[in-house]
Amino acid sequence: MIVTAINSQRIYLLGEVTRAGAYPLLPGMTVLQALSSAGGFTPYARTQKIYVLRDGNGGQKKLSFNYKDFLNGRNPEQNVVLKVGDTIAVP
């Protein structure tokens, strides 16, 4: 048997994105790619205050993502590869 899709591997986008909800986690998917999957931002999005909530063995971690800085070439390391269950919040 060959598994062609693993639908249980999901990430979540919430807040000021066009289409909030659960999305399949694709291999190597980054924060920026996930945000584009959600159709971009609403006019009220605070794109400098985006964060990723990630559950780990030490509890929940909050990873910041400043969209404006990233587009201007600053802090490229903030565009992390997502993991199963990550939640991206756009205030």
Rosetta silent file (secondary structure, phi, psi, omega in degrees, C-alpha in Angstrom):
SEQUENCE: MIVTAINSQRIYLLGEVTRAGAYPLLPGMTVLQALSSAGGFTPYARTQKIYVLRDGNGGQKKLSFNYKDFLNGRNPEQNVVLKVGDTIAVP
SCORE:     score description
SCORE:     0.000 S_00000001
   1 L     0.000  136.353  178.896    0.000    0.000    0.000 S_00000001
   2 L  -115.460  126.500  177.510    1.278    3.474   -0.896 S_00000001
   3 L   -86.402  121.468 -178.561    0.120    6.502    1.041 S_00000001
   4 L   -99.928  -21.188  179.033   -0.364    9.394   -1.365 S_00000001
   5 L  -148.076  140.142  176.738   -1.766   11.991    1.039 S_00000001
   6 L  -117.067   93.702 -174.586   -1.654   12.491    4.739 S_00000001
   7 L   -76.946  -10.789 -179.105   -4.635   14.682    5.508 S_00000001
   8 L   -81.009  -12.037  178.791   -4.112   14.543    9.242 S_00000001
   9 L   -87.179  101.664 -174.409   -0.998   16.721    8.966 S_00000001
  10 E  -126.971  155.897  168.308   -2.473   20.171    9.311 S_00000001
  11 E  -122.810  164.966 -175.230   -1.541   23.719   10.208 S_00000001
  12 E  -129.342  137.306  175.443   -3.979   26.412   11.247 S_00000001
  13 E  -120.301  132.183  179.169   -4.314   30.054   10.241 S_00000001
  14 E  -142.051  163.069  179.573   -6.449   32.432   12.206 S_00000001
  15 E    98.369 -141.739 -171.022   -7.091   36.121   12.582 S_00000001
  16 L   -85.131   56.290  171.534   -6.863   38.743    9.860 S_00000001
  17 E  -114.252  157.274 -176.632   -6.315   36.463    6.856 S_00000001
  18 L   -61.478  -44.652 -179.444   -8.725   36.177    3.936 S_00000001
  19 L  -128.542   89.036  177.788   -9.494   32.483    4.511 S_00000001
  20 L   -71.726  154.505  176.518   -8.808   31.353    8.077 S_00000001
  21 E   148.401 -167.999  179.576   -8.936   27.654    8.831 S_00000001
  22 E   -91.697  138.566  179.860   -7.051   24.367    8.746 S_00000001
  23 E  -130.866  146.830  175.937   -4.687   23.689    5.840 S_00000001
  24 E   -66.018  139.646  177.455   -2.725   20.585    4.867 S_00000001
  25 L   -85.367  115.936  178.640    0.941   20.829    5.814 S_00000001
  26 L   -90.664  150.829 -179.245    3.020   20.400    2.677 S_00000001
  27 L   -57.448  128.866  177.298    6.650   19.213    2.921 S_00000001
  28 L    76.394    9.124 -177.102    8.965   22.160    3.586 S_00000001
  29 L   -63.971  132.900  179.887    6.088   24.649    3.907 S_00000001
  30 E  -104.654  172.767  178.427    7.140   27.983    5.429 S_00000001
  31 H   -56.923  -47.802 -177.879    5.189   30.715    7.213 S_00000001
  32 H   -60.923  -41.912  178.746    5.093   32.849    4.057 S_00000001
  33 H   -64.386  -39.578  178.734    3.782   29.957    1.941 S_00000001
  34 H   -65.321  -41.304  179.294    1.057   29.229    4.485 S_00000001
  35 H   -62.941  -37.078  178.173    0.003   32.872    4.549 S_00000001
  36 H   -70.274  -32.115  175.770   -0.327   32.869    0.772 S_00000001
  37 H   -60.887  -32.193 -178.073   -2.464   29.698    0.979 S_00000001
  38 L   -84.085    6.814  175.074   -4.874   31.647    3.164 S_00000001
  39 L    82.558   14.373  178.823   -5.321   34.262    0.443 S_00000001
  40 L    87.174 -161.535 -171.034   -3.306   37.018    2.083 S_00000001
  41 E  -105.320  157.334  169.568   -4.368   39.577    4.657 S_00000001
  42 L   -81.809  167.448  179.274   -7.473   41.581    5.452 S_00000001
  43 L   -63.083  -17.373 -176.123   -7.114   45.390    5.479 S_00000001
  44 L   -96.800    0.535 -175.814   -6.932   45.297    9.294 S_00000001
  45 L   -63.366  136.513  174.460   -4.048   42.828    9.586 S_00000001
  46 L   -98.223   84.700 -169.346   -1.116   43.893   11.746 S_00000001
  47 L   -69.477  -10.019  177.174    1.514   42.244    9.553 S_00000001
  48 L   -90.720   -3.394 -174.966    4.391   43.219   11.827 S_00000001
  49 L  -119.437   18.269 -179.905    2.878   41.269   14.745 S_00000001
  50 E   -66.758  146.296  175.535    2.269   37.832   13.176 S_00000001
  51 E  -146.944  156.409  177.358    3.290   34.849   15.266 S_00000001
  52 E  -109.541  128.554  173.407    3.441   31.059   15.116 S_00000001
  53 E   -99.331  125.375 -176.728    2.296   29.019   18.108 S_00000001
  54 E  -130.779  126.511  175.834    4.110   25.697   18.311 S_00000001
  55 E   -81.152  134.893  177.955    3.627   22.952   20.872 S_00000001
  56 E  -139.069 -176.065 -178.454    6.842   21.373   22.057 S_00000001
  57 L   -68.668  -20.210  178.446    8.109   19.245   24.898 S_00000001
  58 L  -100.821   20.587 -177.045    8.611   22.364   27.018 S_00000001
  59 E   100.879 -160.922 -176.105    5.114   23.725   26.411 S_00000001
  60 E   -90.714  135.858  176.878    3.991   26.189   23.783 S_00000001
  61 E  -107.978  149.885  177.686    6.495   28.417   21.975 S_00000001
  62 E  -118.557  116.136 -179.053    5.666   31.693   20.257 S_00000001
  63 E  -107.139  123.131 -177.762    7.727   32.481   17.148 S_00000001
  64 E   -80.221  147.703  175.086    7.452   36.013   15.780 S_00000001
  65 E  -140.019  113.539  178.269    7.098   36.787   12.078 S_00000001
  66 L  -101.694  102.012 -175.198    7.330   40.379   10.842 S_00000001
  67 H   -58.543  -44.326 -177.512    6.018   40.285    7.273 S_00000001
  68 H   -63.329  -46.160  177.801    7.195   43.798    6.413 S_00000001
  69 H   -60.510  -44.381 -178.267   10.734   43.147    7.672 S_00000001
  70 H   -60.218  -44.920  179.774   10.869   39.842    5.807 S_00000001
  71 H   -63.677  -27.628  178.981    9.826   41.448    2.507 S_00000001
  72 L   -89.170   10.485  174.961   12.536   44.063    3.000 S_00000001
  73 L    83.068    9.214  179.056   15.175   41.347    3.380 S_00000001
  74 L   -97.575  141.901  176.336   15.554   41.624    7.153 S_00000001
  75 L    53.480   55.352 -179.433   15.531   38.570    9.445 S_00000001
  76 H   -62.185  -21.787 -178.712   15.023   35.870    6.778 S_00000001
  77 H   -68.199  -14.589  179.495   15.396   33.203    9.488 S_00000001
  78 H   -73.412  -14.637  178.221   11.943   34.125   10.865 S_00000001
  79 L   -84.483   69.962 -172.692   10.327   32.401    7.849 S_00000001
  80 L   -72.528  155.898  171.741   10.530   29.025    9.608 S_00000001
  81 E   -75.792  131.692 -176.015    9.517   25.666    8.171 S_00000001
  82 L   -78.918  155.811  177.122    6.204   24.738    9.764 S_00000001
  83 L  -120.082  160.621 -179.867    5.521   21.605   11.788 S_00000001
  84 L   -53.230  130.741  176.058    2.346   19.575   12.243 S_00000001
  85 L    88.599   -4.391  178.468   -0.121   21.409   14.458 S_00000001
  86 L   -61.698  145.933  175.243    1.462   24.860   14.176 S_00000001
  87 E  -120.434  125.846  176.481   -0.971   27.777   14.401 S_00000001
  88 E  -101.234  123.659 -179.418   -0.253   31.050   12.617 S_00000001
  89 E  -111.692  128.921  177.116   -2.034   34.017   14.191 S_00000001
  90 E  -115.743  102.342 -177.872   -2.422   37.313   12.347 S_00000001
  91 L   -69.637    0.000    0.000   -3.697   39.970   14.757 S_00000001
